[in-house]
Amino acid sequence: MSPLFRRARPEGDRLVTLVRKPGCHLCDDAQVVVEKVCADLGVPWESKDITEDRGLYDRYWEQIPVVLVDGRQHTFWRVNEDRLRAALSD
């Protein structure tokens, strides 16, 4: 796992990261889904701005929005609520 996303977390805790950029309507749509699913399941989430991080930009520019679950890429472009919920319920 990249040190960029490595965190000290208690075992079993999950973290969703939304990689996005300002003014992106797909990113706004993705955030609505991430917020809803994470709120329902009590999972913390964070947003990272791809324009402020060269590493994220180089890796994900053509895929944003990108959703990472525990630092691993889960999906990009469109976020499926049921699929995200299932990934976080494992």
C-alpha distance (Angstrom), angle and dihedral (degrees) to the residues before:
residue distance angle dihedral
M1 . . .
S2 3.77 . .
P3 3.82 114.3 .
L4 3.79 85.6 -127.8
F5 3.79 89.6 73.9
R6 3.79 101.7 26.5
R7 3.77 111.4 115.8
A8 3.74 135.4 173.4
R9 3.80 101.8 -114.0
P10 3.75 132.2 159.5
E11 3.80 112.3 -100.9
G12 3.79 111.7 -84.0
D13 3.80 96.3 22.6
R14 3.78 114.7 126.8
L15 3.80 131.2 -150.9
V16 3.78 127.7 -164.7
T17 3.80 118.2 -159.1
L18 3.79 121.5 -164.4
V19 3.80 112.2 -157.8
R20 3.79 107.4 -158.4
K21 3.78 146.0 143.7
P22 3.79 132.5 -132.0
G23 3.79 116.7 -90.5
C24 3.81 94.8 20.4
H25 3.81 111.3 135.3
L26 3.81 92.3 -164.0
C27 3.80 88.0 53.5
D28 3.79 90.3 52.6
D29 3.81 90.2 50.4
A30 3.80 91.1 48.2
Q31 3.79 91.8 50.3
V32 3.81 91.6 55.1
V33 3.82 89.9 55.6
V34 3.82 94.2 43.3
E35 3.81 92.2 48.9
K36 3.81 92.5 49.1
V37 3.80 97.3 46.5
C38 3.80 94.0 42.6
A39 3.81 91.9 48.2
D40 3.80 91.5 49.0
L41 3.81 92.7 49.8
G42 3.80 98.8 35.3
V43 3.79 92.1 -119.0
P44 3.82 118.9 148.8
W45 3.77 118.5 -125.3
E46 3.78 137.0 -173.2
S47 3.77 136.7 -164.0
K48 3.80 124.0 -135.1
D49 3.80 123.0 -165.5
I50 3.79 110.0 -134.2
T51 3.82 90.9 -155.3
E52 3.80 90.9 62.3
D53 3.80 98.5 50.1
R54 3.80 121.9 58.2
G55 3.81 93.1 -162.7
L56 3.79 92.4 55.1
Y57 3.79 90.4 43.9
D58 3.80 93.2 52.8
R59 3.78 93.3 46.4
Y60 3.80 104.2 39.2
W61 3.81 110.2 18.4
E62 3.81 95.5 115.5
Q63 3.80 93.8 43.9
I64 3.79 106.7 49.3
P65 2.87 130.8 173.1
V66 3.78 92.6 51.0
V67 3.79 124.4 177.4
L68 3.78 119.0 -153.4
V69 3.78 122.5 -166.7
D70 3.78 111.8 -157.6
G71 3.81 89.7 -17.2
R72 3.80 95.9 -52.1
Q73 3.77 123.6 108.6
H74 3.79 110.3 -102.0
T75 3.80 101.9 170.8
F76 3.79 145.5 -29.1
W77 3.81 139.8 -147.9
R78 3.82 97.7 10.0
V79 3.80 124.5 32.7
N80 3.78 117.1 -146.1
E81 3.79 109.8 -149.2
D82 3.81 95.6 -151.2
R83 3.80 93.0 47.7
L84 3.81 92.9 49.3
R85 3.81 91.2 46.4
A86 3.82 90.2 51.4
A87 3.82 92.3 48.9
L88 3.79 90.8 52.2
S89 3.80 93.4 46.0
D90 3.82 94.7 57.1
